[in-house]
Amino acid sequence: MTEYQTINWNGLMLEISAEPNQTFSRIAGEEYTRLKVTTAESAQPLIHDIFSASLIRQAGGAAGFVDVMLTAQAA
């Protein structure tokens, strides 16, 4: 099941979609999530990758994980 969220990150409206990646999870033996982050202004995603679901949960969910990733990128 895909989860959708919209957040404001430093004045930029972000659309986040997160869904379990069953294939990669079976291969790796742990749960993985496909995360895609886009803005209304850009056709190219800011983030579009597969991450460990446990890392996303530790950050407080997809929105918290995106905040951490983009803050680290901006630093």
GITARA-V445718 format. One line per field, one symbol per residue. psi: psi as a letter, one per 40 degrees, with the letter a starting at -180 (. if undefined). burial: + if it has 16 or more other C-alpha atoms within 10 Angstrom, else -. A space follows every 50 residues. Layout:
# GITARA-V445718
psi: ???
burial: ???
This chain:
# GITARA-V445718
psi: hhhhihihhfehhhhhhhiigdddddddeihihhhhhiiddhdhidhgih ihddddddeeaddddddddddddd.
burial: -------------++++++++--+------++++++++-------+---+ +++--+-----++-+++--------
